Amino acid sequence: MSKLETSAESPIQVRRLNQLVKDYVERLGHIWVEGEIAQVNSKPSWKLSYITLRDTSAEFSVSITCSTSALREHPLKNGDRVVMYGKPAFYAGRAQFSLWATEWRPVGLGMLLARLEQLRKALAAEGLFDPRLKRPLPFLPRKVGLITGRGSAAERDVLSVARSRWPEVEFRVVNTIVQGAKAVPEVLEALEVLDSDPEVDVIIIARGGGSVEDLLPFSDEALIRAVSRASTPVVSAIGHEPDNPLLDNVADLRAATPTDAAKKTVPDAAEERRLIAELRQRSSASLRRWVDREESMLRDLTSRPVLRDPSTPIRVRQELVDTQVERMRFVVSRHLEREESMVAGLRGKVSALGPAATLARGYAVVQVQPRDHSGDQIVTTIEQSPPGSQLRIRVGDGSITAAAMATQPAE
């Protein structure tokens, strides 16, 4: 379709505009549309009946026109989820869009589950369900955000269980519709409000179970992506075990029921106090055992002689030193005695063999004064003392000066 050229001087007429829209719409051909029956206007006398089909997760609707006879054969009621086959039509005179439906089928549970499974696999492939993205819940949240139906059993369960565990816990509750076409927009808005609140440390999205059809808003792709982008940890507490909605997969923590969500989000103050008391008792007992063990070890150490009388080792060593000194003195004395005895013996031998002893026995030493006056010499041969030589005779008690009269060689 080419671009329509218009201007203030050359505008298009309304009938022409409507006709162009009609031509464009009718070129769409026959299509299948899925939605939820919001309103049925039909009377037996009418040839045509009129139905409002709305989107299951947003505030969009379309008018359906069908034959009354076909509607009698396959009746529809408000809340039915269907797929309808028809041809888009635009009534140029009233500028009204409608879908002329000739066939419709209820959306079965198997089809819904198959579509949910297909969406689950697609989102998982993107990494939205990666366990590494799960954030831990704070142990003691300052404030808990709660998204649930107004006056619902889920709201009562979460608040009563949480406050019974920790009376001081604070909640910021945002009530929304939890099923139907308006549920997703309201839950998305509530999630945005709580996620932007700096005092909210964790958000619980709760509903007390329901059929697969009732829980479809909690498998909506827009909601799943919003939860994955949230900066605040989210707890899914839908309470539907057999077929968990996709919210369970993307949430940071899945709780089986709203009550379970309260237990996992808010600590039990009484249990924590009991645990603290038990830990104190255990630490006290452990400390006492340690002190007793150290005291026993200290008593054992102080009972040893070295610590009972610190001077004992010194005294023992002193006695040992004294013993060694006495032994050394004894050894040295014995050695000196032996050496003195040996010296005395040697002195006696020297005395017996020395000149003085020889002279004392009656022998004499004859010395002669050489003519060159070089010093007295002991006479050992007659040649040293020719007649006339001056002699000095040494005896035991002195010396005698004499002169050689004559010499006579030995026979």
C-alpha positions as MATLAB code, in Angstrom:
seq = 'MSKLETSAESPIQVRRLNQLVKDYVERLGHIWVEGEIAQVNSKPSWKLSYITLRDTSAEFSVSITCSTSALREHPLKNGDRVVMYGKPAFYAGRAQFSLWATEWRPVGLGMLLARLEQLRKALAAEGLFDPRLKRPLPFLPRKVGLITGRGSAAERDVLSVARSRWPEVEFRVVNTIVQGAKAVPEVLEALEVLDSDPEVDVIIIARGGGSVEDLLPFSDEALIRAVSRASTPVVSAIGHEPDNPLLDNVADLRAATPTDAAKKTVPDAAEERRLIAELRQRSSASLRRWVDREESMLRDLTSRPVLRDPSTPIRVRQELVDTQVERMRFVVSRHLEREESMVAGLRGKVSALGPAATLARGYAVVQVQPRDHSGDQIVTTIEQSPPGSQLRIRVGDGSITAAAMATQPAE';
ca = [
       0.000    0.000    0.000;
       1.558    3.272   -1.116;
       1.798    6.238    1.203;
      -1.265    8.455    1.125;
      -0.373   12.018    0.168;
      -2.610   14.653    1.775;
      -2.400   18.314    2.750;
      -4.571   21.064    4.174;
      -5.425   22.152    0.653;
      -5.976   18.614   -0.553;
      -7.458   16.520    2.296;
      -9.004   13.073    1.994;
     -12.687   12.564    2.558;
     -13.875   10.464    5.498;
     -15.585    7.946    3.215;
     -12.373    7.585    1.253;
     -10.341    7.064    4.451;
     -12.745    4.451    5.768;
     -12.748    2.697    2.433;
      -8.952    2.553    2.377;
      -8.928    1.081    5.906;
     -11.619   -1.417    4.890;
      -9.608   -2.507    1.846;
      -6.452   -2.936    3.965;
      -8.202   -4.909    6.718;
      -9.952   -7.256    4.317;
      -6.635   -8.149    2.703;
      -5.604   -9.788    5.985;
      -7.621  -12.861    5.106;
      -8.855  -15.462    7.610;
      -6.974  -15.698   10.915;
      -7.064  -17.554   14.243;
      -7.316  -15.386   17.380;
      -6.943  -16.473   20.992;
      -8.586  -14.742   23.933;
     -11.082  -14.871   26.760;
     -14.815  -14.309   26.376;
     -15.636  -11.071   28.195;
     -19.236  -10.531   27.058;
     -21.861  -12.337   24.946;
     -24.808  -10.425   23.488;
     -27.263  -12.789   21.860;
     -31.018  -13.257   21.573;
     -32.898  -16.092   19.892;
     -34.631  -13.600   17.593;
     -31.368  -12.096   16.414;
     -29.772  -13.297   13.237;
     -26.319  -12.211   14.455;
     -24.746  -12.294   17.908;
     -21.980  -10.098   19.245;
     -19.118  -11.166   21.452;
     -16.281   -9.240   23.153;
     -13.022  -11.190   23.115;
     -10.279   -9.807   25.351;
      -6.607  -10.522   25.701;
      -5.677  -12.792   28.620;
      -2.789  -10.672   29.869;
      -3.499   -7.073   28.817;
      -6.333   -4.577   28.505;
      -7.071   -5.210   24.817;
     -10.277   -6.501   23.278;
     -11.879   -7.046   19.893;
     -15.513   -7.260   18.784;
     -16.635  -10.578   17.350;
     -19.666  -11.069   15.092;
     -21.078  -14.532   14.513;
     -24.316  -16.162   13.528;
     -26.755  -16.866   16.344;
     -27.410  -20.367   15.017;
     -23.682  -21.222   15.207;
     -23.601  -19.862   18.756;
     -26.535  -22.115   19.730;
     -24.657  -25.132   18.410;
     -21.432  -24.186   20.205;
     -22.443  -21.962   23.131;
     -19.970  -19.651   24.839;
     -20.049  -17.995   28.247;
     -18.071  -15.289   29.990;
     -14.613  -16.441   31.078;
     -14.235  -19.139   28.410;
     -10.774  -19.238   26.866;
     -11.093  -19.910   23.139;
      -9.423  -19.654   19.768;
     -11.700  -18.220   17.070;
     -11.382  -18.480   13.303;
     -12.697  -15.597   11.262;
     -12.160  -12.827    8.771;
     -11.325   -9.274    9.901;
     -13.935   -6.776    8.749;
     -14.156   -3.000    8.859;
     -17.567   -1.378    8.560;
     -16.825    1.821    6.712;
     -20.120    3.494    7.556;
     -19.581    3.232   11.321;
     -15.758    3.109   11.191;
     -15.985   -0.042   13.313;
     -13.614   -2.976   13.291;
     -14.892   -6.476   13.938;
     -14.010  -10.088   13.341;
     -16.576  -12.217   11.523;
     -16.133  -15.569   13.288;
     -17.257  -18.815   11.720;
     -15.528  -21.334   13.998;
     -14.235  -21.449   17.570;
     -12.701  -23.991   19.870;
     -12.086  -24.021   23.597;
      -8.440  -23.872   24.574;
      -7.758  -27.170   26.326;
      -5.454  -27.753   29.286;
      -3.042  -29.747   27.164;
      -2.662  -26.893   24.711;
      -2.049  -24.417   27.530;
       0.566  -26.634   29.110;
       2.274  -27.179   25.764;
       2.484  -23.424   25.196;
       3.796  -22.852   28.692;
       6.425  -25.520   28.206;
       7.470  -23.976   24.905;
       7.817  -20.564   26.572;
       9.680  -22.139   29.500;
      12.273  -23.647   27.164;
      12.673  -20.389   25.237;
      13.244  -18.335   28.377;
      15.576  -20.970   29.828;
      17.621  -20.856   26.613;
      18.028  -17.106   27.156;
      19.454  -17.814   30.622;
      16.642  -16.245   32.661;
      16.401  -19.347   34.868;
      20.163  -19.745   35.447;
      20.717  -20.729   39.104;
      23.791  -18.480   39.203;
      21.469  -15.472   38.885;
      19.569  -16.381   42.057;
      20.201  -13.887   44.846;
      20.233  -14.916   48.506;
      17.486  -13.555   50.739;
      18.545  -11.251   53.582;
      18.582  -12.949   56.967;
      16.741  -10.094   58.669;
      14.847   -7.948   56.121;
      14.066   -4.364   57.094;
      10.758   -4.496   55.228;
       9.018   -7.216   53.232;
       7.033   -6.333   50.127;
       3.925   -8.435   49.483;
       1.969   -8.598   46.229;
      -1.287  -10.531   46.592;
      -5.070  -10.321   46.312;
      -6.939   -7.994   48.627;
      -8.251   -9.799   51.710;
      -7.058  -13.139   50.330;
      -6.144  -16.176   52.366;
      -2.610  -15.861   50.974;
      -2.291  -12.369   52.472;
      -3.593  -13.517   55.854;
      -1.311  -16.541   55.899;
       1.833  -14.582   55.046;
       1.164  -11.791   57.550;
       0.044  -14.021   60.423;
       2.869  -16.562   60.050;
       5.530  -13.893   59.594;
       4.394  -11.893   62.631;
       4.153  -15.013   64.765;
       7.795  -15.726   63.941;
       9.010  -12.150   64.306;
       6.491   -9.668   65.759;
       8.588   -6.615   64.747;
       8.595   -7.473   61.019;
       7.330   -4.712   58.714;
       5.337   -5.274   55.525;
       4.423   -3.116   52.578;
       1.411   -4.795   50.997;
       0.256   -3.964   47.465;
      -3.074   -5.620   46.611;
      -3.713   -6.579   43.001;
      -5.967   -8.773   40.943;
      -4.356  -12.203   40.787;
      -6.209  -13.737   37.844;
      -7.718  -12.614   34.592;
      -6.664  -10.076   32.003;
      -5.962   -7.254   34.484;
      -3.732   -9.353   36.724;
      -0.485   -8.994   34.787;
      -0.550   -5.160   34.437;
      -1.406   -4.721   38.113;
       1.250   -7.171   39.301;
       3.835   -5.509   37.038;
       2.965   -2.094   38.461;
       3.130   -3.395   42.049;
       6.498   -5.042   41.365;
       7.895   -1.794   40.001;
       6.649    0.144   43.050;
       8.150   -2.283   45.575;
      11.399   -2.744   43.661;
      11.957    1.017   43.676;
      11.394    1.253   47.455;
      14.874    1.289   49.100;
      13.445   -0.008   52.397;
      12.024   -3.189   50.834;
      14.637   -5.960   51.036;
      12.578   -8.837   49.607;
       9.345   -9.140   47.606;
       6.806  -11.975   47.926;
       4.335  -12.606   45.110;
       1.619  -14.784   46.636;
      -1.570  -16.537   45.594;
      -3.291  -19.484   47.199;
      -3.127  -21.892   44.273;
      -5.777  -22.424   41.625;
      -6.282  -24.060   38.245;
      -3.785  -23.792   35.429;
      -6.030  -21.237   33.744;
      -6.247  -19.153   36.936;
      -2.475  -19.119   37.281;
      -1.721  -18.079   33.689;
      -0.829  -14.474   34.672;
       2.110  -15.824   36.676;
       3.502  -17.441   33.528;
       3.190  -14.289   31.450;
       6.389  -13.464   29.591;
       6.272   -9.773   30.486;
       6.056  -10.597   34.207;
       8.843  -13.180   33.972;
      11.184  -10.683   32.327;
      10.278   -7.977   34.846;
      11.136  -10.302   37.755;
      14.453  -11.212   36.133;
      15.318   -7.497   35.894;
      14.279   -6.665   39.461;
      17.074   -5.541   41.781;
      15.233   -6.852   44.867;
      15.114  -10.619   45.573;
      11.706  -12.083   44.649;
       9.962  -15.043   46.291;
       7.344  -16.950   44.303;
       4.548  -18.220   46.565;
       1.809  -19.284   44.163;
       1.023  -22.488   46.022;
       0.440  -24.781   43.076;
       2.490  -27.959   43.253;
       1.532  -30.085   40.226;
       2.198  -27.504   37.480;
       4.320  -24.666   38.762;
       4.018  -21.371   36.836;
       7.062  -19.859   35.174;
       7.365  -17.369   38.014;
       8.707  -20.253   40.135;
      11.599  -20.697   37.706;
      12.706  -17.073   37.519;
      12.174  -16.140   41.185;
      15.180  -16.098   43.492;
      13.323  -18.490   45.801;
      10.318  -20.736   45.241;
       8.013  -21.389   48.177;
       5.476  -24.210   48.110;
       2.757  -22.070   49.730;
       2.340  -18.517   51.055;
       2.893  -19.919   54.550;
       6.135  -21.492   53.388;
       7.165  -18.148   51.881;
       6.665  -16.416   55.229;
       8.782  -19.065   56.966;
      11.595  -18.794   54.422;
      11.591  -14.990   54.370;
      11.230  -14.101   58.046;
      13.418  -15.767   60.713;
      11.801  -17.373   63.743;
      12.838  -15.049   66.582;
      12.074  -17.648   69.264;
      14.083  -20.299   67.437;
      16.975  -17.879   66.910;
      16.955  -16.962   70.612;
      16.921  -20.665   71.518;
      19.809  -21.246   69.135;
      21.731  -18.322   70.627;
      21.127  -19.687   74.145;
      22.284  -23.131   73.024;
      25.394  -21.693   71.390;
      26.149  -19.686   74.520;
      25.769  -22.814   76.651;
      27.970  -24.837   74.309;
      30.627  -22.116   74.158;
      30.535  -21.746   77.959;
      30.916  -25.501   78.446;
      33.705  -25.580   75.900;
      35.457  -22.701   77.641;
      35.129  -24.405   81.030;
      36.560  -27.631   79.614;
      39.460  -25.675   78.154;
      40.137  -23.917   81.464;
      39.969  -27.241   83.341;
      42.352  -28.823   80.836;
      44.795  -25.934   81.097;
      44.621  -25.980   84.915;
      45.314  -29.704   84.938;
      48.262  -29.203   82.628;
      49.537  -26.365   84.822;
      49.210  -28.502   87.967;
      51.079  -31.294   86.230;
      53.844  -28.922   85.251;
      54.125  -27.305   88.682;
      54.257  -30.723   90.341;
      57.497  -31.524   88.552;
      60.661  -31.051   90.659;
      62.122  -28.514   88.294;
      59.205  -26.167   88.863;
      58.490  -27.107   92.485;
      62.103  -26.111   93.461;
      63.762  -24.157   90.618;
      67.165  -24.293   92.433;
      67.248  -28.102   92.219;
      68.850  -28.244   88.756;
      71.431  -25.668   89.856;
      72.175  -27.608   93.024;
      72.491  -30.863   91.093;
      74.806  -29.233   88.594;
      76.807  -27.636   91.426;
      77.289  -31.026   93.083;
      78.361  -32.472   89.787;
      80.828  -29.623   89.282;
      82.184  -30.080   92.809;
      82.629  -33.799   92.217;
      84.436  -33.148   88.971;
      86.668  -30.532   90.604;
      87.608  -32.940   93.414;
      88.279  -35.623   90.882;
      90.439  -33.257   88.854;
      92.317  -32.162   91.963;
      92.932  -35.779   92.928;
      94.156  -36.608   89.443;
      96.386  -33.530   89.330;
      97.778  -34.296   92.821;
      98.566  -37.860   91.851;
     100.183  -36.632   88.695;
     102.254  -34.061   90.568;
     103.319  -36.679   93.114;
     104.437  -39.006   90.343;
     106.296  -36.200   88.622;
     107.915  -35.066   91.889;
     108.971  -38.641   92.678;
     110.430  -38.984   89.189;
     112.217  -35.636   89.522;
     113.628  -36.695   92.911;
     114.874  -39.925   91.409;
     116.446  -38.098   88.521;
     117.954  -35.580   90.945;
     119.459  -38.423   92.929;
     120.895  -39.957   89.800;
     122.272  -36.626   88.717;
     123.737  -36.056   92.139;
     125.298  -39.513   92.155;
     126.778  -39.002   88.747;
     127.724  -35.302   89.159;
     131.258  -33.935   89.963;
     130.424  -32.963   93.536;
     129.489  -36.515   94.454;
     132.618  -37.832   92.801;
     134.779  -35.363   94.720;
     132.990  -36.257   97.950;
     134.053  -39.868   97.486;
     137.779  -38.841   97.455;
     138.336  -38.108   93.832;
     139.911  -34.829   92.614;
     139.727  -32.817   89.412;
     143.011  -31.462   88.068;
     142.936  -28.362   85.936;
     145.819  -26.703   84.164;
     146.299  -23.084   83.185;
     147.251  -22.953   79.469;
     150.078  -20.650   78.558;
     147.722  -18.599   76.342;
     145.587  -17.981   79.422;
     142.464  -19.066   77.527;
     140.936  -20.628   80.601;
     141.504  -23.602   82.894;
     141.257  -26.990   81.262;
     140.677  -30.341   82.918;
     143.750  -32.484   82.665;
     142.977  -35.714   80.963;
     146.460  -36.499   79.560;
     150.065  -35.965   80.705;
     150.710  -33.953   77.644;
     148.554  -31.140   79.020;
     150.777  -30.679   82.137;
     154.450  -30.817   81.310;
     156.789  -30.288   84.225;
     156.503  -26.799   85.552;
     152.841  -26.415   84.658;
     150.700  -24.674   87.229;
     147.893  -26.964   88.344;
     144.667  -26.426   90.223;
     143.450  -29.464   92.090;
     139.724  -29.424   93.070;
     138.715  -31.651   95.968;
     135.465  -32.052   97.873;
     135.906  -29.105  100.177;
     138.052  -26.732   98.028;
     140.988  -26.460   95.618;
     144.776  -26.825   95.838;
     147.330  -24.906   93.724;
     150.335  -26.984   92.738;
     153.037  -27.288   90.077;
     153.841  -30.335   87.942;
     157.219  -31.778   88.925;
     157.406  -34.608   86.402;
     155.184  -36.710   84.155;
     155.137  -40.488   83.878;
     153.049  -42.270   81.256;
     150.865  -45.154   82.318;
     152.268  -48.685   82.075;
];
